[in-house]
Amino acid sequence: MLMKSLLQMIIFLIVTGEHLCDTDHGTSVQPNVTAYTWAVAITDVITFAGWKDVILIYDQSLSFRHRYALTVELAERNVGSIVLQVNIDRNDVISSVIAAARTTTVRSVILCVASGTVITLVESARQDDLLHSHHEWLVVCDGPPEARLSSVLPKTSNVAWLIHAEFQATSNTTLCQTTAVDDDPQSSGNRSDSFALCSFDTSSGSSLTHVGSWTSTSGLIVIHDVIYPNIFRHFGRATLRVGAWEAPPFLRRVSSEVGVEYKGFCVDLLDEIASVLNFTNEGTPPAQWKITCVSLAPRSFRDSYVFVEPGDGQYGAPDGNGSWNGMVGMMLKGELDMAIGPFTITPGRKSVIDFTVPFMEDGGGILTKGGDPLPDMMNVFRPFPVGVWLVTGAAVIVTGLILFCITKAGTLSFFRAASEGEGDRPWTLRECLLVIFGSLVSQGAPRHPKSSAGRLVLGCWWLFTILIVSIYTATLAAMLTVTVKTDTIDSIDDLARSSLDPVTITGSNWHTMFLVRSLQVSAMKLVVVVVVTAESGVYKEIGQRMARGPEAKVNDDVLPLVREGRAAFLLDVNQILYLYSEDCRNLHMAKTTFNNNGLGFALPRHAHYRDAMNNVILRLQEGGFTEIWRQRWWPTPTDCGPKGPSVSEARQLDVVSIGGILIMYGVVIGLAVFCLLLQFLVHSDTFRRVTGRCRTVNS
């Protein structure tokens, strides 16, 4: 233990660059008690608050021995610390220290500075957003705070003050006067080793309220076990105005005798949060409280929350002129306390409102027309595209011509020696083409060329036909026995290459990703102008096509277009999964997602109840409740029935599968019959007499 203390002292000296013989400057913030007692009082408060890491900000008024005692005591209690020194005479140093505190993940701050420095630091911390509900401060200085400090602190700030009896007795203020603690008869506000613990309480007019005391004999005694009264714990059965808009299965709008209600995954989650934070919906608002976009339900109704629907039916997107529509716009106007539903957490929305922790991971999904492909009688020709068939036919003709030229050249005098044994009958063009075509269809020929050049050409052609026939046979077997669905949209790139119209819900996050709608005055009229937000790539192409396509406010506006094969529906992948599960026989869901993010509930900026809601959601996720609700509202894969995947098992061939070859065979037979009839006609006696008379007349 001694070696550990010495090592800590050496490290501290290296970091601070000070020596044990340094003297203090200015007003001392430490009382006339031992450094150990002063440090124990502070660490007792830290331990009670449950801090695991702290930021210690001090100035030159704090002596080295008190700093060292505090850091050692923090290390003994396994509390990590980040030490930052400020200089009140230099504003740039104060700003840099506050900025450094903001960059860390630590949310607990100990402020050991002179009382005159507190206001300056608090104002700088407020500008850097370090005084809201997710930060906790403990101030230790040479007296109570100035009266104007309450006007500087935000209403949601958590600031406690540890004041020694020596400073309190000499001050002219009556703020946070200590009283004797019943649990400790010896405790007194004037004891030399006693401290008063005070905290700002907005419920009492942002005054400094006495919340506890500390003495060396009794330790820390906290009144009502609460150091920071501003930390939100429950709503006290207040009525909340909750924004909602239909988005199955998260929110499903149902009609009842008293008006409009909602059910779904988000309602189950909201009810659980309400039961924990004490705004449980135990009753139904009176019938005269219409839940509409015009008249909001009054907040005086207790024991319930009320749903408020946006007038434009949108979740919230920027209008292009700096304002927001939908439920985000209503929240900015103070018309909502929270909004539930599949709110995508985006940087744009987070710049104007807050969100809870994500209750579900999400991304962009694509829904298109599906189902089994229609029977195709031309399957036998599908292994090769038209271009390959044309090239193969051209190869037969060109190779036949080359072979004919080689055999023809053998009749010349200087080639006769090489062509001896070819036969008395010369090769004709028709015979050369027949040899080449017969080789392609695995048929023999009555004779073959015997010259070296002719054999080389024919041998190369045989190798070519082996490869072509093998590839065709393998591909045809796969296509005839295994159904492979083509032209399916499985990614955002596939959608960009297709001819489908991309459609999404107006005002949703996915609409904002591609387009921005704004109102502009043109010819004394308000005109809706749509601007593509994507700058390049497939997103820009999809945005341009989306701007020309139809608009939709609800899912039912898009699904008919999808089933007709005219449009692709872009939405949250969890909603796409739900829609696909309801009609998986006729719909197709893309295999990959795009722009993955999280879903959360929307809250006003700096809502003091955000942390409380986050804790409830995290506990529900850890307990597996969100997964239970998901299984309840999303159909299981077995609900889709016997619908096959994109590649099915092997099946028996039917007439349709070989229809193409039958049609080709019929056409060839018909052509042969036509040639036979034509031949009979040419060689008939009637035809000869007619042609003979014609020759006589001509002569």
Secondary structure, 3 states (H helix, E strand, C coil): CHHHHHHHHHHHHHHHCCCCCCCCCCCCCCCCCCHHHHHHHHHHHHHHHCCCEEEEEECCCCCHHHHHHHHHHHHHCCCEEEEEECCCCCHHHHHHHHHHHHHCCCCEEEEECCHHHHHHHHHHHHHCCCCCCCCEEEECCCCCCCCCHHHHCCCCCCEEEEEEHHHHHHCCCCCCCCCCCCCCCCCCCCCCCCEEEEEEEHHHCCEEEEEEEEECCCEEEEHHHCCCCCCCCCCCCCCEEEECCCECCCEEEEEECCEEEEECHHHHHHHHHHHHHCCCCCCCCCCCCCCCCCCCCCCCCCCCEEEECCCCCCCCCECCCCCECHHHHHHHCCCCCEEEEEEECCHHHHCCCEECCCCEEEEEEEEEECCCCCCCCCHHHCCCCHHHHHHHHHHHHHHHHHHHHHHHHCCCHHHCCCCCCCCCCCCCHHHHHHHHHHHHCCCCCCCCCCCHHHHHHHHHHHHHHHHHHHHHHHHHHHHHHCCECCCCCCCHHHHHHCCCEEECECCCHHHHHHEEEEEEEECCEEEEEEEECCCCHHHHHHHHHHHHCCCECCHHHCHHHHHCCCEEEEEEHHHHHHHHHHCCCCEEECCCCEEEEEEEEEECCCCCCHHHHHHHHHHHHHCCHHHHHHHHHCCCHHHHCCCCCCECCCCCCCCCCCHHHHHHHHHHHHHHHHHHHHHHHHHCHHHHHHHHHHHHHHC
